[in-house]
Amino acid sequence: MTLSTFVFFLAIIVGTLLITYWAARQTSSTHDYYAAGGQLTGVQNGLAIAGDYISAASFLGISGAIALYGFDGFFYSLGFLVSYLVLLILIAEPIRHLGKFTLGDVIAARFPEPSLRALTAMNTLFISILYMVAQLVAAGALLQLLLGLEYTSAVIIVGVLMTIYVVFGGMMATSWVQIVKTVLLVTGTLMFCLIILSRFEWDMLRMFILVTEATPLGEQFLHPGNMFTDPIDMLSLNLALIFGTAGLPHILIRCLTVKDAPAVRQSVISATLVMGCFYLMTIVLGLGAVLVVGYEQLVSIDPSGNMAAPLLAYALGGDFLMAFIAAIAFATILAVVCGVVIAASTAFAHDFYRHVLCKGYATEQTQMWVAKCAAIGVATLSIVLSIGLQSLNVAVIVSLIFCIAASVNFPVLLLTIFWRKFTVVGAVSAIVTGLISSVGLMLLSPNFSDLYGGLGSRSLMPLNNPGIITIPLSFVAAYMGSKLSPHLADEDRFESIAYLAQTGVKQNRS
């Protein structure tokens, strides 16, 4: 580890710990701990959403995918970006109006049954732990490559830091860690891009021409079909990405950290603009990696392409710039895992402990204690699993997570808000069907063929991502479950909930 690297990493660790100390002094109630007291402005929350969503996989993976596959690498990022239009148009404001702290609150506004709330909480925990494991495995591999740390040590360092942020600072600390990460990421990437463009006389068109001569793909580099050879599989993946974002618990609870619906709209719009600018800059990083580092060297050092940005940084600015990029990647990992831990601990403490175990009666002090214990438990379990699953294919697990969120949470949320005849039986049917089908078909997909000795390649499931099957299947299960239990459809309750979801005003029913 060079002196530059040590200084940058120490600055990030000290800075984020100071944020946590400040946030801990502001956190005195469950509202503060779970939702930052609703104090964030729209722009602040938008930066936090971007910090919550743009992972190290996006920062390093997208630029590497562009360097190796050209057009398809950038196309992969479009699903992430378009997903926020779905969130803005269909989901964000109703969640703010119906929810208080969690996804379970939103669904319970229409279906107050404890069993459904418990099922929603368990699903949130399952998704969160999967997401945590994927991020920690990526963190261990990344810090091992960039800093020379042992994989286990890297995972433990990240795991301990995120636990400290969440346990002591709650959502306030998590939010400001994410905001700082976003500012560092965007400004650092912009600076990086300016250095690259200056190398090519600020002429992007010239870079596009040169890159076709520097890669084995030639002119095909600028056309689709290099990474996604099956259009159905590509469509299935993008459906999972687009609808999965609107079902990710750690993203959805961000709609509850602002004071009102206009702030929610501003949050999602701000996040979309920030992420749009960031993904556009990854084009410059990808092209720069091919032109400055060289295609052959990129592939020889890291065939996955994840090291494209660090290698480019080293080629342009030596140890200093590479240390800066490594520090940004480290901050990115911390911000994402913090968001996931707070979502999991809130779901356990608020949904499962307070509303299911205690039937709605639990003191604030006890809830905060349970939430902090849950954060420690989730973090510890995730660290242990990550150490044992070092060879895990992170891309496969992340695609599974989006598929589960799109197949389980998105249909239930959408139908809860918009379908008059939706019932609790339909909601349970959708959750169970979506979860079983998405996990089951993913295990039978070609993505798992290496893990299971080729089982995936011999299966009846040829798609790498089954979202195109599991998302409609979940809607069908919701429809059939609701049709089989029409006596449970409370249309009067739907009228009041629908009015509240769209206006934020409770109907005065006399």
VMD Tcl script that draws the C-alpha trace (Angstrom):
set ca {
  {0.00 0.00 0.00}
  {1.45 3.35 -1.05}
  {1.49 6.46 1.14}
  {-1.10 8.14 -1.16}
  {-3.44 5.19 -0.77}
  {-3.04 5.15 3.00}
  {-3.76 8.90 3.26}
  {-6.88 8.75 1.04}
  {-8.32 5.74 2.86}
  {-7.56 7.21 6.26}
  {-9.29 10.47 5.24}
  {-12.43 8.58 4.18}
  {-12.54 6.46 7.34}
  {-11.95 9.41 9.68}
  {-14.39 11.62 7.78}
  {-17.20 9.06 7.82}
  {-16.63 8.30 11.51}
  {-16.93 12.02 12.28}
  {-20.21 12.07 10.34}
  {-21.40 9.12 12.44}
  {-20.46 10.90 15.68}
  {-22.41 13.97 14.59}
  {-25.39 11.90 13.45}
  {-25.47 9.93 16.70}
  {-26.01 13.20 18.57}
  {-29.00 13.97 16.31}
  {-30.61 10.54 16.69}
  {-32.89 10.25 19.69}
  {-36.06 8.54 18.41}
  {-37.15 5.75 16.07}
  {-38.17 8.38 13.51}
  {-34.61 9.71 13.55}
  {-33.06 6.24 13.47}
  {-35.29 4.74 10.77}
  {-35.93 7.76 8.52}
  {-33.48 10.54 9.54}
  {-36.45 12.32 11.10}
  {-37.72 13.18 7.60}
  {-35.25 16.09 7.67}
  {-33.47 15.61 4.33}
  {-34.22 18.01 1.49}
  {-35.11 16.69 -1.94}
  {-31.64 17.35 -3.35}
  {-29.89 15.84 -0.32}
  {-32.10 12.77 -0.51}
  {-31.52 12.51 -4.26}
  {-27.75 12.47 -3.69}
  {-28.25 9.84 -0.97}
  {-30.37 7.71 -3.34}
  {-27.64 7.91 -5.97}
  {-25.10 6.97 -3.30}
  {-27.30 4.06 -2.23}
  {-27.70 2.78 -5.78}
  {-24.40 3.32 -7.59}
  {-22.32 0.44 -6.30}
  {-18.70 -0.45 -6.96}
  {-20.07 -2.78 -9.62}
  {-21.50 0.24 -11.44}
  {-18.39 2.38 -10.98}
  {-15.89 -0.29 -12.00}
  {-18.10 -2.79 -13.83}
  {-19.84 -0.51 -16.32}
  {-16.64 1.23 -17.47}
  {-14.98 -2.18 -17.79}
  {-17.93 -3.58 -19.74}
  {-17.76 -0.64 -22.15}
  {-14.01 -1.18 -22.59}
  {-14.51 -4.87 -23.43}
  {-17.88 -4.92 -25.20}
  {-18.50 -1.39 -26.46}
  {-22.15 -0.48 -27.04}
  {-23.54 -3.38 -24.99}
  {-21.55 -2.27 -21.96}
  {-23.29 1.11 -21.96}
  {-26.65 -0.44 -22.83}
  {-26.40 -2.44 -19.61}
  {-26.49 0.80 -17.61}
  {-29.68 2.03 -19.32}
  {-31.81 -0.44 -17.37}
  {-30.56 1.05 -14.10}
  {-31.36 4.58 -15.28}
  {-34.80 3.90 -16.81}
  {-35.87 2.16 -13.60}
  {-36.09 5.53 -11.87}
  {-38.79 6.67 -14.29}
  {-40.92 3.75 -13.09}
  {-40.16 4.69 -9.50}
  {-41.01 8.36 -10.12}
  {-44.23 7.83 -12.07}
  {-45.81 4.89 -10.23}
  {-44.32 4.26 -6.82}
  {-42.49 7.12 -5.09}
  {-45.32 9.44 -4.00}
  {-47.76 6.70 -2.92}
  {-45.05 5.18 -0.76}
  {-44.41 8.56 0.90}
  {-48.14 9.00 1.56}
  {-48.85 5.46 2.79}
  {-45.64 4.50 4.57}
  {-43.90 5.58 7.71}
  {-40.63 3.65 7.92}
  {-40.73 0.47 5.80}
  {-42.17 -1.34 2.81}
  {-44.29 -3.30 5.26}
  {-46.00 -0.07 6.35}
  {-47.09 0.64 2.78}
  {-48.66 -2.78 2.27}
  {-50.14 -2.80 5.79}
  {-51.97 0.46 5.02}
  {-54.32 -1.69 2.93}
  {-53.71 -5.18 4.36}
  {-53.02 -4.92 8.12}
  {-52.76 -8.70 8.60}
  {-49.67 -9.52 10.75}
  {-48.85 -12.59 8.65}
  {-48.44 -10.47 5.50}
  {-46.32 -7.90 7.34}
  {-44.12 -10.71 8.69}
  {-43.76 -12.18 5.20}
  {-42.80 -8.77 3.81}
  {-40.22 -8.28 6.58}
  {-38.67 -11.71 5.98}
  {-38.48 -11.02 2.25}
  {-36.75 -7.70 2.98}
  {-34.23 -9.48 5.20}
  {-33.61 -12.14 2.55}
  {-33.01 -9.59 -0.22}
  {-30.86 -7.42 2.06}
  {-28.61 -10.27 3.18}
  {-28.15 -11.45 -0.43}
  {-27.30 -7.89 -1.46}
  {-24.92 -7.52 1.48}
  {-23.09 -10.74 0.65}
  {-22.69 -9.70 -2.99}
  {-21.33 -6.27 -2.01}
  {-18.96 -7.65 0.63}
  {-17.59 -10.29 -1.74}
  {-16.99 -7.56 -4.30}
  {-15.41 -5.37 -1.61}
  {-13.05 -8.12 -0.53}
  {-11.96 -8.87 -4.09}
  {-11.59 -5.18 -4.94}
  {-9.53 -4.23 -1.89}
  {-7.44 -7.35 -2.35}
  {-6.58 -6.25 -5.89}
  {-6.16 -2.54 -5.21}
  {-4.51 -2.57 -1.79}
  {-2.98 -6.00 -1.43}
  {-5.09 -6.73 1.67}
  {-6.11 -10.27 2.54}
  {-9.64 -11.00 1.32}
  {-10.90 -11.85 4.83}
  {-9.37 -8.72 6.33}
  {-10.92 -6.52 3.64}
  {-14.39 -7.99 4.23}
  {-14.11 -7.57 8.00}
  {-12.91 -3.94 7.70}
  {-15.85 -2.98 5.48}
  {-18.28 -4.98 7.63}
  {-17.15 -3.42 10.91}
  {-17.26 0.13 9.53}
  {-20.76 -0.23 8.10}
  {-21.97 -1.69 11.42}
  {-20.57 1.29 13.33}
  {-22.26 3.77 10.97}
  {-25.68 2.11 11.24}
  {-25.66 1.19 14.94}
  {-24.55 4.59 16.19}
  {-25.81 6.98 13.50}
  {-28.84 5.22 12.00}
  {-30.36 6.63 8.82}
  {-28.86 10.09 9.39}
  {-25.29 8.79 9.34}
  {-26.09 6.43 6.47}
  {-27.58 9.28 4.42}
  {-24.64 11.62 4.86}
  {-22.10 8.89 4.15}
  {-24.01 8.29 0.90}
  {-24.14 12.01 0.08}
  {-20.39 12.41 0.63}
  {-19.77 9.29 -1.48}
  {-21.89 10.67 -4.34}
  {-20.09 14.02 -4.34}
  {-16.70 12.26 -4.31}
  {-17.77 9.83 -7.03}
  {-19.20 12.40 -9.44}
  {-16.48 15.02 -8.98}
  {-13.72 12.40 -9.08}
  {-15.12 10.78 -12.21}
  {-15.53 14.21 -13.85}
  {-11.91 15.08 -13.10}
  {-10.86 11.69 -14.46}
  {-12.85 12.27 -17.67}
  {-11.34 15.73 -18.17}
  {-7.84 14.26 -17.94}
  {-8.74 11.62 -20.53}
  {-10.38 14.09 -22.92}
  {-7.38 16.41 -22.70}
  {-5.23 13.52 -23.96}
  {-7.33 13.42 -27.13}
  {-7.66 17.17 -27.68}
  {-11.25 17.21 -26.30}
  {-12.48 15.35 -29.38}
  {-14.91 12.54 -28.47}
  {-15.57 11.74 -32.14}
  {-11.87 11.08 -32.62}
  {-11.92 8.74 -29.61}
  {-14.76 6.74 -31.18}
  {-12.82 6.42 -34.42}
  {-9.57 5.43 -32.69}
  {-11.21 2.86 -30.44}
  {-12.51 0.84 -33.40}
  {-8.87 0.42 -34.45}
  {-7.66 -0.45 -30.94}
  {-10.05 -3.32 -30.16}
  {-10.44 -6.75 -31.83}
  {-14.16 -5.99 -32.27}
  {-13.40 -3.29 -34.83}
  {-16.48 -1.47 -36.10}
  {-18.66 -3.96 -34.21}
  {-17.50 -2.25 -30.99}
  {-20.03 0.52 -31.69}
  {-22.90 -1.89 -32.39}
  {-25.02 -4.18 -30.18}
  {-24.54 -7.93 -29.87}
  {-21.10 -8.19 -28.29}
  {-22.19 -9.01 -24.72}
  {-25.90 -9.77 -25.21}
  {-26.19 -12.32 -27.98}
  {-29.74 -13.43 -27.14}
  {-32.30 -10.59 -27.45}
  {-34.83 -12.41 -25.23}
  {-32.25 -12.80 -22.47}
  {-31.32 -9.13 -22.83}
  {-34.98 -8.11 -22.57}
  {-35.44 -10.35 -19.53}
  {-32.44 -8.83 -17.77}
  {-33.60 -5.28 -18.44}
  {-37.12 -6.04 -17.19}
  {-35.57 -7.27 -13.93}
  {-33.41 -4.14 -13.67}
  {-36.21 -1.71 -14.51}
  {-38.87 -3.16 -12.23}
  {-36.44 -4.51 -9.64}
  {-35.31 -1.04 -8.59}
  {-38.92 -0.20 -7.71}
  {-38.90 -3.22 -5.40}
  {-35.55 -2.86 -3.65}
  {-36.25 -2.18 0.07}
  {-33.16 0.00 0.66}
  {-34.17 2.24 -2.27}
  {-37.89 2.41 -1.39}
  {-37.32 3.51 2.21}
  {-35.52 6.56 0.80}
  {-38.98 7.89 -0.13}
  {-39.67 8.16 3.62}
  {-36.68 10.31 4.64}
  {-38.15 13.59 3.35}
  {-41.03 15.65 4.67}
  {-43.52 15.59 1.79}
  {-44.41 14.41 -1.72}
  {-42.80 17.33 -3.62}
  {-39.52 16.51 -1.87}
  {-39.92 12.87 -2.95}
  {-40.32 13.95 -6.58}
  {-37.30 16.22 -6.30}
  {-35.35 13.35 -4.73}
  {-36.00 10.91 -7.56}
  {-35.42 13.55 -10.26}
  {-32.14 14.63 -8.62}
  {-30.99 11.03 -8.31}
  {-31.87 10.35 -11.96}
  {-29.92 13.39 -13.16}
  {-26.87 12.51 -11.07}
  {-26.87 8.90 -12.23}
  {-27.50 9.90 -15.84}
  {-24.45 12.18 -15.79}
  {-22.39 9.48 -14.10}
  {-23.30 6.78 -16.63}
  {-22.51 9.13 -19.51}
  {-19.06 9.66 -18.02}
  {-18.46 5.91 -17.91}
  {-18.36 6.03 -21.73}
  {-15.28 8.24 -21.54}
  {-13.72 5.92 -18.96}
  {-14.38 2.84 -21.09}
  {-13.00 4.37 -24.28}
  {-10.04 5.80 -22.39}
  {-9.19 2.40 -20.90}
  {-8.98 0.82 -24.36}
  {-6.99 3.68 -25.89}
  {-4.57 4.40 -23.02}
  {-4.12 1.02 -21.32}
  {-4.75 -1.22 -24.32}
  {-7.29 -3.98 -24.88}
  {-4.80 -6.84 -24.56}
  {-3.38 -5.56 -21.28}
  {-6.87 -5.07 -19.81}
  {-7.86 -8.63 -20.64}
  {-4.56 -10.14 -19.48}
  {-4.74 -8.44 -16.04}
  {-8.47 -8.85 -15.42}
  {-10.65 -10.65 -18.01}
  {-13.81 -9.36 -16.26}
  {-12.85 -5.73 -16.98}
  {-13.42 -4.57 -13.39}
  {-9.89 -3.20 -13.14}
  {-10.24 -1.00 -16.23}
  {-10.74 2.26 -14.29}
  {-7.92 1.67 -11.74}
  {-5.51 0.62 -14.53}
  {-6.46 3.70 -16.51}
  {-5.91 5.86 -13.43}
  {-2.45 4.37 -12.93}
  {-1.55 4.94 -16.60}
  {-2.64 8.59 -16.44}
  {-1.55 9.66 -12.96}
  {0.52 6.93 -11.37}
  {0.07 5.84 -7.77}
  {-1.59 9.11 -6.70}
  {-4.52 8.98 -9.14}
  {-4.93 5.24 -8.71}
  {-5.07 5.71 -4.93}
  {-7.75 8.38 -5.38}
  {-9.87 6.08 -7.58}
  {-9.40 3.20 -5.13}
  {-10.55 5.44 -2.28}
  {-13.67 6.44 -4.23}
  {-14.42 2.77 -4.87}
  {-14.02 2.10 -1.13}
  {-16.39 4.95 -0.25}
  {-18.85 3.57 -2.81}
  {-18.87 0.16 -1.14}
  {-19.36 1.63 2.34}
  {-22.28 3.80 1.23}
  {-24.15 0.96 -0.47}
  {-23.77 -1.60 2.33}
  {-24.85 0.96 4.95}
  {-28.10 1.53 3.07}
  {-28.81 -2.19 2.91}
  {-28.10 -2.75 6.63}
  {-30.40 0.07 7.75}
  {-33.21 -1.32 5.56}
  {-32.81 -4.80 7.03}
  {-32.59 -3.68 10.67}
  {-35.59 -1.36 10.28}
  {-37.70 -4.13 8.73}
  {-36.86 -6.49 11.59}
  {-37.35 -4.00 14.44}
  {-40.36 -2.09 13.10}
  {-42.27 -4.74 11.11}
  {-41.43 -8.04 12.76}
  {-40.63 -7.09 16.36}
  {-43.04 -4.23 16.97}
  {-46.02 -5.16 14.79}
  {-45.86 -8.96 14.75}
  {-44.23 -10.03 18.02}
  {-45.41 -7.11 20.18}
  {-48.70 -6.54 18.27}
  {-47.96 -2.84 17.87}
  {-46.92 -2.18 21.47}
  {-43.21 -1.52 21.99}
  {-41.40 1.44 23.46}
  {-39.16 3.57 21.26}
  {-36.15 2.75 23.38}
  {-36.75 -0.98 23.00}
  {-37.32 -0.68 19.24}
  {-34.04 1.19 18.77}
  {-32.21 -1.41 20.84}
  {-33.72 -4.22 18.74}
  {-32.88 -2.37 15.51}
  {-29.24 -1.98 16.56}
  {-29.02 -5.64 17.57}
  {-30.57 -6.58 14.22}
  {-28.00 -4.43 12.40}
  {-25.17 -6.22 14.23}
  {-26.76 -9.61 13.54}
  {-27.33 -8.96 9.82}
  {-23.84 -7.53 9.40}
  {-22.22 -10.46 11.24}
  {-24.13 -13.05 9.22}
  {-23.28 -11.26 5.97}
  {-19.58 -11.07 6.87}
  {-19.46 -14.79 7.73}
  {-21.26 -15.76 4.52}
  {-19.03 -13.47 2.45}
  {-15.87 -15.02 3.85}
  {-17.18 -18.49 3.07}
  {-18.35 -17.55 -0.44}
  {-15.24 -15.87 -1.77}
  {-15.62 -17.52 -5.18}
  {-19.22 -16.33 -5.53}
  {-20.15 -14.84 -8.89}
  {-21.28 -11.39 -7.76}
  {-22.95 -10.48 -11.07}
  {-25.14 -13.59 -10.84}
  {-26.27 -12.81 -7.28}
  {-26.99 -9.15 -8.08}
  {-29.11 -10.16 -11.10}
  {-30.95 -12.64 -8.85}
  {-31.65 -9.88 -6.31}
  {-33.15 -7.60 -8.96}
  {-35.19 -10.51 -10.30}
  {-36.58 -11.27 -6.81}
  {-37.40 -7.60 -6.15}
  {-39.11 -7.27 -9.55}
  {-41.05 -10.52 -9.11}
  {-42.05 -10.15 -5.45}
  {-42.15 -6.57 -4.22}
  {-43.00 -4.62 -7.36}
  {-46.22 -6.53 -8.27}
  {-47.50 -6.42 -4.68}
  {-46.76 -2.70 -4.35}
  {-48.30 -1.80 -7.69}
  {-51.49 -3.82 -7.13}
  {-51.82 -2.60 -3.53}
  {-51.88 0.97 -4.78}
  {-53.88 0.61 -8.01}
  {-56.10 -2.54 -8.10}
  {-59.46 -2.34 -6.39}
  {-60.07 -6.11 -6.20}
  {-56.65 -7.06 -4.86}
  {-56.83 -9.17 -1.67}
  {-54.47 -10.38 1.03}
  {-54.60 -13.88 -0.50}
  {-53.50 -12.39 -3.83}
  {-50.65 -10.56 -2.10}
  {-49.38 -13.69 -0.35}
  {-49.73 -15.68 -3.58}
  {-47.69 -13.10 -5.49}
  {-44.92 -13.01 -2.86}
  {-44.61 -16.80 -2.56}
  {-44.85 -17.43 -6.31}
  {-42.43 -14.65 -7.20}
  {-39.87 -15.77 -4.63}
  {-39.99 -19.49 -5.46}
  {-40.03 -19.01 -9.24}
  {-37.24 -16.42 -9.36}
  {-34.88 -18.35 -7.08}
  {-35.79 -21.72 -8.61}
  {-35.39 -20.68 -12.24}
  {-32.19 -18.78 -11.48}
  {-30.71 -21.95 -9.94}
  {-31.59 -23.77 -13.16}
  {-30.15 -21.06 -15.41}
  {-26.85 -21.24 -17.33}
  {-25.41 -18.70 -14.87}
  {-25.19 -21.47 -12.27}
  {-23.82 -24.13 -14.62}
  {-20.26 -23.84 -13.26}
  {-21.43 -24.15 -9.67}
  {-23.53 -27.24 -10.37}
  {-21.36 -29.07 -12.83}
  {-23.23 -28.01 -15.91}
  {-26.77 -28.48 -14.60}
  {-27.83 -25.07 -15.90}
  {-26.73 -25.81 -19.46}
  {-28.83 -29.01 -19.49}
  {-31.91 -27.48 -17.92}
  {-35.17 -26.39 -19.48}
  {-34.34 -22.81 -18.46}
  {-32.09 -21.34 -21.18}
  {-32.23 -17.72 -19.95}
  {-29.58 -16.29 -17.61}
  {-32.17 -14.03 -15.99}
  {-35.73 -15.40 -15.70}
  {-37.41 -12.03 -15.10}
  {-39.42 -12.23 -18.32}
  {-41.08 -15.36 -16.88}
  {-41.22 -14.70 -13.15}
  {-42.57 -11.11 -13.23}
  {-45.72 -12.02 -15.26}
  {-46.05 -15.22 -13.20}
  {-46.22 -13.17 -10.01}
  {-48.94 -10.93 -11.49}
  {-50.88 -14.03 -12.57}
  {-50.60 -15.50 -9.04}
  {-51.83 -12.19 -7.58}
  {-54.80 -12.21 -9.97}
  {-55.70 -15.85 -9.32}
  {-55.35 -15.49 -5.54}
  {-57.57 -12.41 -5.54}
  {-60.18 -14.05 -7.79}
  {-60.31 -17.06 -5.47}
  {-60.94 -14.80 -2.46}
  {-63.34 -12.08 -3.69}
  {-65.03 -11.90 -0.26}
  {-61.78 -10.43 1.14}
  {-61.74 -7.46 -1.25}
  {-62.56 -4.38 0.84}
  {-63.41 -1.80 -1.85}
  {-64.29 0.91 0.65}
  {-60.86 0.57 2.23}
  {-59.30 0.67 -1.24}
  {-61.08 3.93 -2.01}
  {-59.67 5.65 1.07}
  {-56.19 4.16 0.55}
  {-56.13 5.11 -3.15}
  {-57.17 8.67 -2.30}
  {-54.49 8.90 0.39}
  {-51.83 7.38 -1.89}
  {-52.40 9.94 -4.64}
  {-53.13 13.05 -2.59}
  {-51.62 12.52 0.84}
  {-54.97 13.49 2.39}
  {-57.06 11.11 4.49}
  {-60.69 10.94 3.51}
  {-63.14 12.00 6.19}
  {-65.58 9.11 6.06}
  {-68.70 9.78 8.05}
}
mol new
graphics top color blue
foreach p $ca { graphics top sphere $p radius 0.5 }
foreach p [lrange $ca 0 end-1] q [lrange $ca 1 end] { graphics top cylinder $p $q radius 0.2 }
display resetview
